[in-house]
Structures are given as C-alpha cells and as structure tokens.
C-alpha cells in the first residue's frame, strides 16, 4: 500500500470514528493549556531550544513555540511538553 493510500485510509477511518485526523495520520497535534504549557504529538525532534524559543521538527515543516521561561517538561519519542509563558505557537 502506498503512503498516499495509507493517508486516505487513515482520513476515512478518522472521519468514521470522529477522531482528529492528526491522530490517525501521524501529523502534528498541538494542545495548548492556557498560556502555560503546550503538548506536541508526532514530533520529529528538537531543532532549537532556548528559554524564549523552541523549534520542533514536524511532518512537512517546523512548529515554533515562542515565549519566556520556556523549558521542556517531558519528552518521549512521540510527544514533547513545553512549559513557561507561551506567547505564540506557529507552524511553517
């Protein structure tokens, strides 16, 4: 089965189960908790890490968290949680 077929199949499954497509397709999923933390699932690793900016590799680009006092609270192969004062989350 080609990657395109897998994506289409995953999208159809997500729609039938009313799941976010990101859960099935392995695309990035960012969950913001107020302005104090953000959890990113399906990441590809940390590209840049300072106390004001964290850049994370995601499928098809980069997810950047900006703020102050940023720190990595937890990190697994699939999920990273960043704490601090979150000012901006952007995908490019």
C-alpha positions as CSV (number, residue, x, y, z in Angstrom):
1,X,0.0,0.0,0.0
2,X,1.4,3.4,-1.0
3,X,1.8,6.3,1.6
4,X,-0.9,8.2,-0.2
5,X,-3.3,5.2,0.1
6,X,-2.5,5.0,3.8
7,X,-3.2,8.7,4.4
8,X,-6.6,8.4,2.6
9,X,-7.5,5.3,4.5
10,X,-6.5,7.0,7.8
11,X,-8.5,10.0,6.9
12,X,-11.6,7.9,6.2
13,X,-11.1,6.0,9.5
14,X,-10.8,9.2,11.5
15,X,-14.0,10.6,10.0
16,X,-15.9,7.4,10.8
17,X,-14.6,7.3,14.4
18,X,-14.8,11.1,14.8
19,X,-11.1,11.2,15.7
20,X,-8.9,14.2,14.8
21,X,-7.2,13.3,11.5
22,X,-3.8,14.0,13.1
23,X,-4.2,11.1,15.5
24,X,-4.6,8.6,12.6
25,X,-2.3,10.3,10.0
26,X,0.7,10.9,12.3
27,X,0.6,14.6,11.6
28,X,1.5,17.1,14.3
29,X,-1.1,17.7,17.0
30,X,-0.6,20.7,19.4
31,X,-2.6,21.0,22.5
32,X,-2.3,24.4,24.3
33,X,-3.1,24.6,28.1
34,X,-3.8,28.3,28.7
35,X,-0.6,30.2,28.2
36,X,1.5,28.0,30.5
37,X,2.2,24.8,28.5
38,X,1.8,23.2,25.1
39,X,2.0,19.5,24.2
40,X,3.0,18.5,20.7
41,X,2.4,15.0,19.5
42,X,4.0,13.3,16.5
43,X,7.2,15.4,16.6
44,X,10.4,14.7,14.8
45,X,12.8,16.1,17.4
46,X,14.0,19.4,18.8
47,X,15.7,21.7,16.3
48,X,16.4,24.7,18.5
49,X,16.0,25.3,22.3
50,X,16.4,28.5,24.2
51,X,14.3,29.9,27.1
52,X,12.5,32.2,24.6
53,X,12.1,29.9,21.6
54,X,11.7,26.1,20.9
55,X,11.6,24.8,17.3
56,X,10.4,21.3,16.8
57,X,10.5,19.2,13.6
58,X,7.1,18.1,12.5
59,X,5.8,16.4,9.4
60,X,6.1,18.9,6.5
61,X,7.8,21.7,8.5
62,X,8.6,23.2,11.8
63,X,6.5,24.1,14.8
64,X,7.9,27.1,16.8
65,X,6.9,27.9,20.3
66,X,7.8,31.5,21.5
67,X,7.5,32.9,24.9
68,X,9.6,33.4,28.1
69,X,11.0,31.0,30.6
70,X,10.4,28.1,28.2
71,X,11.6,24.7,29.3
72,X,11.0,21.1,28.1
73,X,8.9,19.4,30.8
74,X,8.6,16.0,29.3
75,X,9.7,14.4,26.1
76,X,9.2,10.9,24.5
77,X,9.6,9.7,21.0
78,X,6.1,10.7,20.2
79,X,5.3,13.7,22.5
80,X,7.0,16.8,23.9
81,X,5.6,19.1,26.5
82,X,6.9,22.6,26.9
83,X,6.2,24.8,29.9
84,X,6.7,28.5,30.6
85,X,4.8,31.6,29.4
86,X,3.6,30.8,25.9
87,X,3.2,33.8,23.7
88,X,2.9,32.2,20.2
89,X,2.7,28.8,18.5
90,X,3.2,28.7,14.8
91,X,3.8,26.2,12.0
92,X,5.9,26.9,9.0
